[in-house]
Structures are given as C-alpha cells and as structure tokens.
Amino acid sequence: MYVALLFWLWAGCALGAPFVAALGAASYSAVVVFGDSLVDNGNGTYLLSNKTWPADPAYFDGRFSNGPTWPEQLADLLNISHVDDLAHGSATTNNSVAKGYSGYNSTLPVPDVRTQVSHYLKKAHGADPNALYIVSGGSNDAFFGLTPGRNATALAHDAVHTLRAESERLVHHGARHLLIPTLSEMQTSPWARTYADAETKNNTILFTSAVNRALRAWVPTVRSANATLFDADALDTA
C-alpha cells in the first residue's frame, strides 16, 4: 500500500528532479502504460473482475495502492492530461512463460504485457509518436513462474526479452518515447517476507538482479527512440 507514496518522495529528491526535468523537456500528448499492479490505475483488473478485485477498502478506486499510481503522478508533474493505462494487476510479461492470475482465489486470468500492447495498437491504429510509453513488468513473472526447479536467471532473461520485444514493437508502429522501470527489491515485499521460504527469497534476488542488469545494459543502447531508464533501486536507496 506504500506504492502510491513512493513517486512523490522520489520526485522531490536530488535524483528525481533531473529525471522529471529531462522528461519535461519534451511535450507529450499522453502517457500510455503497460504493466502490472504497480501501474494499474483501476481500468485493468478491477474492471476485468467486474469491480470485485482488489477488494481491500484501503485501496483507492480500483487501484492496488492507496492513491494514484506513479504514472498518474508523473503525468500530473509533466502537465499531461491524458493517461491511457492498459496495465492489469497480477499481469506477467508473457503468459506463455508465466501466466498471471488475479481475484480473491487467484483464478482470474489477466492479459500479459504482450496482450496489452496488442490491444493498444489495435485500438489506436498504431502508436502516437508524441506519447510517452511506460513499458513495465517482471515481478509477477517471478511470483507465478519461480516454481521449484525453475531457473531464476533464465526466467529473468525471458522477461527482459519480452519487455524489449514489446518496446521494439511499439517503436516499429511509431512510438518515439519510452520509459522503462527496473524492478525494486522483491525480497523485501510483504509477500516475500511473509510467505516465501529461503530458497524462494534467494531466487527472487537472483531474478531481480538479472532483470535489472539486463535492463541497464539494454536501455542505453536504444537508438530508434528516446528511451529512459527509471531506476527503482536508486529510488529505494535515495
């Protein structure tokens, strides 16, 4: 439930100011969001579940946080009035690798990042070159995919491969501005602290580290669009 507060804390620190200023140098028509519960603004899993999930009254208006998501707050900071959010709580990057479920009993299938991008491109008939595209995800790949015997590093590489492929698909259809977040430390999440055994916690560390290394290596090499890395590790330690 702390998620909604993080972006304001980060945006006001020495790290956040240059980041927001750099994004603010461009004039965006909209913020378009793909991902999971960290960026689901209530138009995703809440509507998919017929407004039954999330059910916690502490959550805000169908979100998985106690207030607006960080993409919504970023849009506000950049004076962007339109946020097109296709994210779904419990989404993975690729359901063929790790399938995400939501709802009270975790039985409701949710669209992965690939499907979210496909829905957007079909609806918008391409990608608006003036929009800012947030392509996020990966945590649920570990949550649903790190079964006993599963290789955490290989699963991480699959997740980054999907994030990269979907970013490139958006660029191919006209997108010119990408914002790619790294993963925060999953082993410190309430789920990991409460339910995960030692092996699972260790695998989440391996998974998160592998994802973030790959994202930090890839994003600066993008030449076909303006790609910015949102480093969640720096946020956590700022």
C-alpha positions in Angstrom: 0.0 0.0 0.0 3.0 2.3 0.1 3.3 2.3 -3.7 1.3 5.5 -4.3 3.5 7.5 -1.9 6.9 6.5 -3.4 6.8 8.6 -6.5 6.2 11.9 -4.6 9.1 11.1 -2.2 11.4 10.2 -5.1 10.3 13.2 -7.3 11.3 15.6 -4.6 14.8 14.3 -4.0 18.0 15.1 -5.9 17.6 12.0 -8.1 14.0 12.8 -9.1 14.4 16.5 -10.1 16.8 15.9 -13.0 14.8 12.9 -14.2 11.5 14.8 -14.3 13.2 17.8 -15.8 14.7 15.6 -18.6 11.3 14.1 -19.4 9.7 17.5 -19.1 12.0 18.8 -21.9 9.7 17.0 -24.3 6.0 17.8 -24.9 3.9 14.7 -24.7 0.4 14.1 -25.9 -0.3 11.3 -23.5 1.1 8.8 -21.1 0.5 5.2 -22.2 1.0 2.5 -19.6 1.6 -1.2 -19.8 2.4 -3.5 -16.8 1.1 -4.9 -13.6 -0.4 -3.8 -10.3 2.3 -1.2 -9.7 0.9 0.9 -12.6 -2.8 -0.3 -12.9 -4.9 2.8 -12.4 -8.2 0.9 -11.9 -9.0 0.4 -15.5 -7.4 -3.1 -15.6 -8.1 -5.9 -13.2 -10.8 -4.0 -11.3 -12.9 -3.8 -14.4 -11.9 -7.2 -15.6 -13.2 -8.7 -12.3 -16.5 -6.8 -12.5 -15.2 -4.4 -9.8 -14.7 -7.2 -7.3 -10.9 -7.1 -7.0 -9.0 -5.6 -5.4 -11.5 -5.7 -2.5 -9.4 -4.1 0.3 -11.1 -0.8 1.2 -7.7 0.8 1.8 -7.0 0.6 -1.9 -8.0 3.6 -4.0 -10.7 3.4 -6.6 -9.8 0.1 -8.1 -6.0 0.5 -7.8 -3.6 -1.7 -5.9 -2.4 1.3 -3.9 -3.8 3.9 -1.5 -3.8 6.7 -4.1 -3.0 7.4 -7.8 -0.2 5.3 -9.3 3.2 6.7 -10.1 2.5 7.1 -13.9 -0.6 9.2 -13.0 1.5 11.3 -10.7 4.2 11.6 -13.3 1.6 12.7 -15.9 0.5 15.4 -13.4 4.1 16.6 -12.8 4.5 16.9 -16.6 1.1 18.6 -17.1 -0.2 15.7 -19.3 -3.9 15.4 -19.0 -4.4 12.1 -20.8 -3.3 8.7 -19.3 -4.1 5.6 -21.3 -3.5 2.8 -18.9 -3.7 -0.8 -20.1 -1.9 -2.4 -17.2 -3.5 -5.2 -15.1 -2.8 -6.2 -11.6 -1.1 -9.6 -11.5 0.0 -9.4 -15.1 3.2 -11.1 -16.2 5.2 -10.0 -19.2 4.4 -13.2 -21.2 1.6 -15.7 -20.2 3.2 -18.4 -22.3 6.2 -18.3 -19.9 4.5 -17.5 -16.6 0.7 -17.0 -16.5 -0.7 -14.3 -14.3 -4.0 -14.7 -12.3 -5.9 -12.3 -10.1 -9.1 -12.3 -8.0 -9.8 -13.5 -4.5 -8.7 -17.0 -5.2 -6.2 -16.1 -8.0 -8.3 -17.8 -10.6 -8.9 -14.9 -13.0 -6.5 -14.9 -15.9 -5.2 -11.4 -16.8 -3.7 -10.1 -20.0 0.1 -10.1 -20.1 2.2 -7.1 -21.4 2.2 -8.6 -24.9 -1.6 -8.7 -25.0 -1.8 -5.2 -23.5 0.4 -3.8 -26.3 -1.6 -5.7 -28.9 -4.9 -4.2 -27.6 -3.4 -0.7 -27.6 -2.1 -0.9 -31.1 -5.4 -2.3 -32.4 -7.4 0.4 -30.6 -5.1 3.3 -31.5 -4.3 2.0 -35.1 -0.6 2.4 -34.4 1.5 4.3 -31.8 1.3 8.0 -31.2 4.8 9.3 -31.8 4.2 12.2 -29.3 3.1 9.9 -26.4 5.3 8.7 -23.5 5.2 4.9 -23.3 5.8 3.2 -19.9 6.7 -0.4 -20.6 6.9 -2.2 -17.2 6.6 -5.6 -15.6 8.5 -8.6 -14.4 7.7 -9.0 -10.8 4.8 -11.3 -11.4 6.9 -13.5 -13.7 8.8 -14.3 -10.5 5.7 -14.6 -8.4 3.9 -17.0 -10.7 6.9 -18.5 -12.5 9.5 -19.3 -9.9 8.3 -22.8 -9.2 10.6 -25.4 -7.7 13.5 -26.2 -10.0 12.8 -23.2 -12.3 16.0 -21.3 -13.2 15.6 -17.7 -11.9 18.2 -16.2 -14.3 16.6 -17.9 -17.4 13.2 -16.7 -16.3 14.6 -13.1 -15.9 16.1 -13.2 -19.4 12.7 -14.3 -20.8 11.0 -11.3 -19.0 13.5 -8.8 -20.4 13.3 -10.3 -23.8 9.5 -9.7 -23.8 9.9 -6.1 -22.5 12.4 -5.4 -25.1 10.3 -7.1 -27.9 7.2 -5.1 -26.9 9.1 -1.9 -26.7 10.5 -2.5 -30.2 7.1 -3.4 -31.5 5.8 0.0 -30.2 8.7 1.8 -31.9 8.0 -0.1 -35.1 4.4 1.2 -35.0 5.5 4.8 -34.4 6.4 5.3 -30.7 9.4 7.6 -30.1 9.5 8.0 -26.3 9.9 5.0 -23.9 10.2 4.9 -20.1 11.4 1.5 -18.8 11.4 0.9 -15.0 13.7 -1.5 -13.3 12.4 -3.8 -10.6 12.5 -2.9 -6.9 13.8 -5.5 -4.4 11.1 -8.2 -4.4 12.6 -10.0 -1.4 11.6 -7.0 0.8 7.9 -7.2 -0.3 5.2 -8.3 2.2 4.7 -11.4 0.1 8.4 -12.4 0.3 8.7 -11.6 4.0 5.5 -13.4 4.9 5.2 -16.4 2.7 8.4 -17.1 0.8 10.8 -19.7 2.0 14.6 -19.2 2.0 15.0 -20.8 -1.5 12.3 -18.6 -3.0 13.7 -15.5 -1.4 17.1 -16.3 -2.8 15.6 -16.9 -6.3 13.8 -13.6 -6.2 17.1 -11.9 -5.5 18.7 -13.7 -8.4 15.7 -12.9 -10.7 15.6 -9.2 -9.8 19.3 -8.7 -10.2 19.3 -10.4 -13.6 16.4 -8.4 -14.8 17.9 -5.1 -13.7 21.3 -5.9 -15.1 19.8 -6.7 -18.5 17.6 -3.6 -18.5 20.6 -1.3 -17.6 22.6 -2.9 -20.4 19.9 -2.6 -23.0 18.0 0.7 -22.5 21.1 3.0 -23.1 21.7 1.2 -26.4 18.3 2.1 -27.9 18.8 4.3 -30.9 15.4 4.1 -32.7 13.6 6.0 -29.9 14.2 8.2 -26.8 14.5 5.6 -24.1 14.8 6.5 -20.4 15.5 4.1 -17.6 13.6 4.6 -14.3 16.0 3.0 -11.8 13.9 1.7 -8.9 17.0 0.7 -7.0 18.1 4.3 -6.9 14.6 5.2 -5.7 14.7 2.7 -2.9 18.1 4.0 -1.7 17.6 7.7 -2.3 
